[in-house]
Amino acid sequence: MTGLPATARLGFDGVRALRNATGLGNYARHLLRGLRQVAPGLDLHLYSPSPPRPEFAGFADAVGATVHLPPRGWRTAGLRAVWRTTRLGQTVARDGMALYHGLTHEIPRDLPETGVPSLVTVHDLLFLTHPELFPVVDRQSYAWRYRWSIEHATALVAVSEHTRQELHGHLGVALDRIVVIPPARDPRFAKACSDEARAAVRARHDLPAQYLIMVGTLEPRKNHRLALQALAQLGADAPPLVLVGRDGGSAAELQLEARRLGIADRTLFRDTVTDEELPALLQGATLALYLSRAEGFGMPIIEAMSAAVPMIVSAGPHLRDAGGEAVLVVDPDDSSALAEAIRALLGDPARRAALAAAGTHHAGGFDAAALARRLLRVYDAVLAGTALPVEPDASLHPFTAPHPPETTL
């Protein structure tokens, strides 16, 4: 490396890693664990407006990072956000950070004037592309904070090629300012659970030996309705569908739809599955579905493939990076096509096995260490003032590494 010393002091927006249990919090924690694994000498610093939640109180120590909170005068509820947005950059500079990485869409407004180079990870632009998903006040806040950060960061990390192209198309960001590095998977999903562990999870959640599974918040964009319509076409001998996820506003509507379709007894809502139970629950599934209409990436696809579960996903560029060529793809508006895809796989164990094998191979490219090495190359380029490594070595790139032939119906 030419730009990044082995013991460099690196600053991160740590609020998600220290306070968010899913989604963006998982992204931040897996990234930081990966960096510590491949570069143990780095001096990692997490900046957060609030102390860690109890369940993450030991995370910083686990990755050897230092946590920085606001000065005491800035710790009231109204001032913490002001500190994070308008004062944190000066703090980062005084602390001697070589680089600052905003892990979720933004950097402090006072950072560029300090001369500290920065990256910002952009997970999606849903507030622009699907404004109907957000209250007006949230859209305005995201536009004010995220667009400014995207314009002023030294370089951008997009979690998918789809997000990279949206940054270019919707905000005019030059493609040579953006590098694609996807989220790292949780290694627990790839570690085989025992038959006893799978049976225990099934028993706790009152599930049969065979079931279809769909993981994700119950909200309209996740497209659970398509799955219900397909299930109604499969007949009573098909395995039931297990919907795992919290209620994001659609649970009552979906329950009503299941009753209307006559499949209420075969549609199992399970909103109490813990993170610890999910790997075993996925590994016990016959098939997994992910039919979302809009995503920045689609991590549940990688989790299911890591668990060796064959996947059916909805068509569209928003899921291309996550699914690659190791999934079956269906029209997100065609319930008959989904029913046929499910029926074909249920009737062909060899095809299910081939699809599962392709999925586990593809998901192997999302291990935290390999992605952390790619990120270090980006840090190095930013500090050296050279071009971003948009074409990393194939051995480090999950989308160019060799893979089994695509499995199709």
C-alpha positions as CSV (number, residue, x, y, z in Angstrom):
1,M,0.0,0.0,0.0
2,T,1.1,3.6,-0.6
3,G,-1.5,5.6,1.1
4,L,-2.6,3.8,4.3
5,P,-0.1,3.1,7.1
6,A,-0.6,-0.3,8.8
7,T,-1.4,1.6,12.0
8,A,-3.5,4.4,10.6
9,R,-6.1,6.1,12.7
10,L,-9.5,5.6,11.0
11,G,-12.7,7.2,12.1
12,F,-16.2,5.8,11.5
13,D,-19.8,6.9,12.1
14,G,-20.4,4.4,14.9
15,V,-24.1,5.1,15.7
16,R,-25.5,2.2,13.7
17,A,-22.9,-0.3,14.9
18,L,-23.5,0.6,18.5
19,R,-27.3,1.0,18.5
20,N,-29.0,-0.7,15.6
21,A,-29.9,-4.4,15.9
22,T,-30.5,-5.2,12.3
23,G,-29.9,-3.9,8.7
24,L,-27.5,-1.0,8.9
25,G,-26.2,-2.0,12.2
26,N,-25.2,-5.4,10.9
27,Y,-23.6,-3.8,7.9
28,A,-21.4,-1.6,10.2
29,R,-20.5,-4.4,12.6
30,H,-19.5,-6.9,9.9
31,L,-17.4,-4.3,8.1
32,L,-15.5,-3.3,11.3
33,R,-15.0,-7.0,12.2
34,G,-13.6,-7.6,8.7
35,L,-11.2,-4.7,9.0
36,R,-9.9,-5.9,12.3
37,Q,-9.5,-9.4,11.0
38,V,-7.4,-8.5,8.0
39,A,-5.6,-5.4,9.4
40,P,-5.0,-5.9,13.1
41,G,-2.8,-2.9,13.4
42,L,-5.3,-0.3,12.4
43,D,-6.4,2.2,15.1
44,L,-10.3,2.2,14.8
45,H,-12.4,4.9,16.3
46,L,-16.2,5.0,16.5
47,Y,-18.1,8.3,16.8
48,S,-21.6,8.1,18.2
49,P,-24.0,10.8,19.6
50,S,-25.3,8.2,22.1
51,P,-23.7,5.4,24.2
52,P,-24.0,1.9,23.0
53,R,-27.2,0.0,23.7
54,P,-26.7,-2.7,26.3
55,E,-26.6,-5.6,23.8
56,F,-23.7,-3.8,22.0
57,A,-21.8,-2.5,25.0
58,G,-19.0,-5.0,24.4
59,F,-18.8,-4.6,20.6
60,A,-16.1,-1.8,20.5
61,D,-13.8,-3.8,22.8
62,A,-14.4,-6.9,20.7
63,V,-13.0,-5.2,17.6
64,G,-10.4,-3.2,19.5
65,A,-12.1,0.2,18.7
66,T,-12.3,3.4,20.8
67,V,-15.8,4.9,21.3
68,H,-16.1,8.7,21.2
69,L,-19.2,10.4,22.6
70,P,-20.2,14.1,22.4
71,P,-18.8,16.5,25.0
72,R,-21.1,16.7,28.1
73,G,-22.7,19.9,27.0
74,W,-23.8,18.3,23.7
75,R,-25.4,15.1,25.2
76,T,-29.0,16.3,25.6
77,A,-31.5,14.9,23.2
78,G,-31.8,18.0,21.1
79,L,-28.1,18.7,20.8
80,R,-26.7,15.2,20.0
81,A,-27.9,15.3,16.4
82,V,-26.5,18.9,16.0
83,W,-23.1,17.7,17.2
84,R,-23.1,14.7,14.9
85,T,-24.0,16.8,11.9
86,T,-22.2,20.1,12.4
87,R,-19.4,19.6,15.0
88,L,-18.1,16.1,14.6
89,G,-15.8,16.9,11.7
90,Q,-13.7,19.2,13.8
91,T,-13.5,16.5,16.5
92,V,-12.3,13.9,14.0
93,A,-9.6,16.3,12.8
94,R,-8.4,17.1,16.3
95,D,-8.3,13.4,17.1
96,G,-5.8,12.9,14.2
97,M,-7.9,10.7,12.0
98,A,-6.3,9.9,8.7
99,L,-9.7,9.2,7.1
100,Y,-13.4,9.2,8.1
101,H,-15.9,6.7,6.8
102,G,-19.6,7.6,7.1
103,L,-21.1,4.1,7.1
104,T,-24.8,5.1,6.4
105,H,-25.3,7.8,3.9
106,E,-23.7,10.9,5.5
107,I,-20.6,12.7,6.8
108,P,-20.4,15.7,9.1
109,R,-21.0,19.0,7.5
110,D,-17.8,20.5,9.0
111,L,-15.6,17.6,7.9
112,P,-14.6,18.8,4.3
113,E,-13.1,22.1,5.6
114,T,-10.7,20.1,7.9
115,G,-8.9,18.5,5.0
116,V,-9.6,14.9,6.4
117,P,-10.5,12.8,3.4
118,S,-13.8,10.9,3.6
119,L,-15.9,8.1,2.3
120,V,-19.6,7.6,2.6
121,T,-21.5,4.3,2.1
122,V,-24.7,4.7,0.1
123,H,-27.1,1.8,0.7
124,D,-30.0,3.0,-1.5
125,L,-31.7,6.1,-2.9
126,L,-35.2,4.9,-2.1
127,F,-36.2,8.3,-0.8
128,L,-35.7,9.6,-4.4
129,T,-36.8,6.6,-6.4
130,H,-39.7,5.5,-4.2
131,P,-40.8,8.6,-2.3
132,E,-44.2,7.1,-1.5
133,L,-42.4,4.9,1.1
134,F,-41.5,7.8,3.3
135,P,-43.3,10.6,5.2
136,V,-42.7,14.0,3.7
137,V,-40.5,15.1,6.7
138,D,-38.3,12.1,6.3
139,R,-37.8,12.7,2.6
140,Q,-36.8,16.3,3.2
141,S,-34.4,15.3,5.9
142,Y,-32.8,12.6,3.8
143,A,-32.5,14.9,0.8
144,W,-30.9,17.6,2.9
145,R,-28.4,15.3,4.6
146,Y,-27.7,12.6,2.1
147,R,-27.4,14.6,-1.1
148,W,-24.9,17.0,0.6
149,S,-22.8,14.2,1.9
150,I,-22.8,12.5,-1.5
151,E,-21.6,15.7,-3.1
152,H,-18.9,16.5,-0.6
153,A,-17.4,13.1,0.3
154,T,-14.0,12.3,-1.2
155,A,-15.4,9.0,-2.6
156,L,-18.5,6.9,-2.4
157,V,-19.0,3.2,-1.6
158,A,-22.2,1.8,-3.1
159,V,-23.5,-1.5,-1.8
160,S,-24.5,-2.7,-5.2
161,E,-24.0,-1.9,-8.9
162,H,-27.7,-0.9,-9.0
163,T,-27.1,1.7,-6.3
164,R,-24.0,2.9,-8.2
165,Q,-26.0,3.4,-11.4
166,E,-28.8,5.2,-9.5
167,L,-26.2,7.6,-7.9
168,H,-25.0,8.4,-11.4
169,G,-28.5,8.6,-13.0
170,H,-30.4,10.4,-10.4
171,L,-27.8,12.6,-8.8
172,G,-25.2,12.9,-11.6
173,V,-22.3,11.5,-9.6
174,A,-19.4,10.6,-11.7
175,L,-18.9,6.8,-11.9
176,D,-15.2,7.1,-11.2
177,R,-16.1,8.5,-7.7
178,I,-18.0,5.3,-6.8
179,V,-16.8,1.9,-6.0
180,V,-19.1,-1.1,-5.4
181,I,-18.4,-3.1,-2.2
182,P,-21.4,-5.1,-1.0
183,P,-22.3,-5.8,2.6
184,A,-20.6,-8.7,4.3
185,R,-22.6,-11.7,5.4
186,D,-23.0,-13.0,8.9
187,P,-20.9,-16.2,9.0
188,R,-23.4,-17.9,11.3
189,F,-25.7,-18.6,8.3
190,A,-23.0,-20.6,6.6
191,K,-22.2,-22.7,9.7
192,A,-24.3,-25.9,9.6
193,C,-26.8,-26.2,12.5
194,S,-27.4,-29.7,14.0
195,D,-30.6,-31.6,13.3
196,E,-31.4,-31.1,17.0
197,A,-31.0,-27.4,16.8
198,R,-33.3,-27.2,13.7
199,A,-35.9,-29.4,15.3
200,A,-35.8,-27.3,18.5
201,V,-36.4,-24.1,16.6
202,R,-39.3,-25.7,14.6
203,A,-40.8,-26.8,17.9
204,R,-40.5,-23.4,19.5
205,H,-42.3,-21.7,16.6
206,D,-44.7,-24.6,16.0
207,L,-43.6,-25.3,12.4
208,P,-43.9,-28.5,10.4
209,A,-40.9,-30.5,9.0
210,Q,-41.3,-28.8,5.5
211,Y,-42.0,-25.2,4.9
212,L,-41.3,-22.3,2.5
213,I,-39.8,-19.2,4.1
214,M,-39.8,-15.5,3.4
215,V,-37.8,-13.2,5.6
216,G,-38.3,-9.5,5.7
217,T,-40.4,-6.7,7.3
218,L,-44.1,-7.0,6.5
219,E,-44.4,-3.9,4.4
220,P,-45.8,-3.3,0.9
221,R,-42.5,-3.1,-1.0
222,K,-41.5,-6.6,0.2
223,N,-44.3,-8.0,-2.0
224,H,-45.6,-10.7,0.4
225,R,-49.0,-10.5,-1.4
226,L,-47.5,-12.2,-4.5
227,A,-46.3,-15.1,-2.3
228,L,-49.8,-15.5,-0.9
229,Q,-51.4,-15.5,-4.3
230,A,-48.9,-18.1,-5.5
231,L,-49.5,-20.3,-2.4
232,A,-53.2,-20.3,-3.1
233,Q,-52.5,-21.8,-6.6
234,L,-50.3,-24.6,-5.3
235,G,-53.0,-26.7,-3.5
236,A,-53.3,-28.0,0.0
237,D,-50.5,-30.5,-0.3
238,A,-47.8,-27.8,-0.7
239,P,-45.7,-26.9,2.3
240,P,-46.9,-23.9,4.3
241,L,-45.4,-20.4,3.9
242,V,-43.6,-19.0,6.9
243,L,-43.4,-15.2,7.0
244,V,-40.6,-14.1,9.3
245,G,-40.3,-10.4,10.1
246,R,-41.7,-7.6,12.2
247,D,-44.9,-5.8,11.2
248,G,-44.1,-2.8,9.1
249,G,-47.7,-1.9,8.5
250,S,-48.9,-4.8,6.3
251,A,-49.5,-7.7,8.8
252,A,-53.2,-7.1,9.2
253,E,-53.8,-6.7,5.5
254,L,-51.8,-9.9,4.7
255,Q,-53.7,-11.9,7.3
256,L,-57.0,-10.7,5.7
257,E,-55.7,-11.6,2.3
258,A,-54.7,-15.1,3.5
259,R,-58.2,-15.7,4.8
260,R,-59.7,-14.4,1.6
261,L,-57.6,-16.8,-0.4
262,G,-58.5,-19.7,1.9
263,I,-54.8,-20.2,2.9
264,A,-54.9,-18.8,6.5
265,D,-54.0,-22.2,7.9
266,R,-51.0,-22.5,5.5
267,T,-49.7,-18.9,6.1
268,L,-47.7,-18.8,9.3
269,F,-46.8,-15.4,10.7
270,R,-43.8,-15.6,13.0
271,D,-42.6,-12.2,14.3
272,T,-40.8,-13.5,17.4
273,V,-37.9,-15.3,15.7
274,T,-34.6,-14.1,17.2
275,D,-31.4,-13.4,15.3
276,E,-29.9,-16.4,17.1
277,E,-32.7,-18.7,15.8
278,L,-32.8,-17.5,12.2
279,P,-29.8,-19.5,10.8
280,A,-31.4,-22.8,12.0
281,L,-34.8,-21.7,10.7
282,L,-33.4,-20.9,7.3
283,Q,-31.4,-24.1,7.1
284,G,-34.6,-26.1,7.8
285,A,-36.6,-24.5,5.0
286,T,-37.3,-26.3,1.7
287,L,-37.3,-23.1,-0.4
288,A,-36.8,-19.4,0.3
289,L,-38.5,-16.5,-1.4
290,Y,-37.5,-12.8,-1.7
291,L,-39.8,-10.8,-3.9
292,S,-39.1,-7.2,-2.9
293,R,-39.8,-4.5,-5.5
294,A,-37.2,-2.1,-4.3
295,E,-33.9,-2.6,-2.4
296,G,-30.4,-1.3,-2.2
297,F,-29.0,-4.8,-2.0
298,G,-31.1,-7.7,-0.5
299,M,-29.1,-9.3,2.3
300,P,-31.8,-11.9,3.1
301,I,-30.9,-13.5,-0.3
302,I,-27.2,-14.0,0.8
303,E,-28.3,-15.3,4.2
304,A,-30.6,-17.9,2.7
305,M,-28.0,-19.0,0.1
306,S,-25.4,-19.2,2.8
307,A,-27.8,-21.5,4.6
308,A,-27.9,-23.7,1.5
309,V,-31.6,-22.9,0.8
310,P,-32.6,-22.6,-2.9
311,M,-33.9,-19.1,-3.7
312,I,-36.6,-17.6,-5.8
313,V,-36.4,-13.9,-6.2
314,S,-38.2,-11.1,-8.1
315,A,-36.8,-9.8,-11.3
316,G,-35.1,-6.5,-11.4
317,P,-31.6,-4.9,-11.2
318,H,-32.1,-4.1,-7.5
319,L,-31.5,-7.8,-6.6
320,R,-29.0,-8.7,-9.3
321,D,-25.9,-8.2,-7.1
322,A,-27.3,-10.2,-4.3
323,G,-28.7,-13.1,-6.4
324,G,-26.2,-13.2,-9.2
325,E,-26.9,-16.2,-11.4
326,A,-27.6,-18.5,-8.5
327,V,-31.3,-17.9,-8.1
328,L,-34.6,-18.5,-10.0
329,V,-36.1,-15.2,-11.1
330,V,-39.8,-14.4,-11.5
331,D,-41.9,-11.4,-12.5
332,P,-42.8,-9.5,-9.3
333,D,-46.4,-9.2,-10.7
334,D,-47.0,-12.7,-11.9
335,S,-48.3,-15.0,-9.2
336,S,-48.8,-17.9,-11.7
337,A,-45.1,-17.7,-12.7
338,L,-44.1,-17.8,-9.0
339,A,-46.5,-20.8,-8.3
340,E,-45.0,-22.6,-11.3
341,A,-41.4,-22.0,-10.1
342,I,-42.2,-23.2,-6.6
343,R,-44.1,-26.3,-8.0
344,A,-41.2,-27.2,-10.3
345,L,-38.6,-27.0,-7.5
346,L,-40.7,-28.9,-5.1
347,G,-41.0,-31.7,-7.6
348,D,-37.3,-31.9,-8.5
349,P,-35.0,-32.5,-5.5
350,A,-31.9,-32.6,-7.9
351,R,-32.7,-29.2,-9.2
352,R,-33.2,-27.8,-5.7
353,A,-29.8,-29.3,-4.7
354,A,-28.1,-27.7,-7.8
355,L,-29.6,-24.3,-7.0
356,A,-28.6,-24.6,-3.4
357,A,-25.0,-25.5,-4.4
358,A,-24.9,-22.5,-6.8
359,G,-26.2,-20.3,-4.1
360,T,-23.7,-21.3,-1.4
361,H,-20.9,-20.8,-3.9
362,H,-22.1,-17.3,-4.8
363,A,-22.6,-16.4,-1.1
364,G,-19.1,-17.4,-0.3
365,G,-17.9,-14.2,-2.1
366,F,-19.5,-12.1,0.7
367,D,-17.2,-13.1,3.5
368,A,-16.2,-10.1,5.6
369,A,-12.4,-10.6,5.3
370,A,-12.4,-10.6,1.5
371,L,-14.6,-7.5,1.4
372,A,-12.5,-5.7,4.0
373,R,-9.4,-6.2,1.8
374,R,-11.2,-4.5,-1.0
375,L,-12.2,-1.7,1.2
376,L,-8.6,-1.2,2.4
377,R,-7.7,-0.8,-1.3
378,V,-10.2,2.0,-1.5
379,Y,-8.9,3.7,1.7
380,D,-5.4,3.4,0.2
381,A,-6.5,5.1,-3.1
382,V,-8.3,7.9,-1.3
383,L,-5.3,8.7,0.9
384,A,-2.9,8.4,-2.0
385,G,-5.1,10.5,-4.3
386,T,-5.2,7.9,-7.0
387,A,-8.1,6.3,-9.0
388,L,-10.5,4.1,-7.1
389,P,-10.0,0.3,-7.6
390,V,-13.2,-0.2,-9.5
391,E,-11.9,-3.5,-11.0
392,P,-10.4,-5.4,-8.0
393,D,-8.8,-8.8,-8.3
394,A,-11.3,-11.6,-9.3
395,S,-10.3,-13.5,-6.1
396,L,-11.7,-10.6,-4.1
397,H,-14.8,-9.9,-6.1
398,P,-17.9,-12.0,-5.6
399,F,-19.3,-10.9,-9.0
400,T,-16.4,-11.9,-11.2
401,A,-15.2,-15.1,-9.4
402,P,-16.0,-18.3,-11.3
403,H,-19.4,-19.8,-10.6
404,P,-21.5,-22.8,-11.6
405,P,-23.8,-22.4,-14.6
406,E,-27.0,-20.6,-14.1
407,T,-29.9,-22.7,-13.0
408,T,-33.2,-22.0,-14.8
409,L,-36.6,-23.6,-15.0
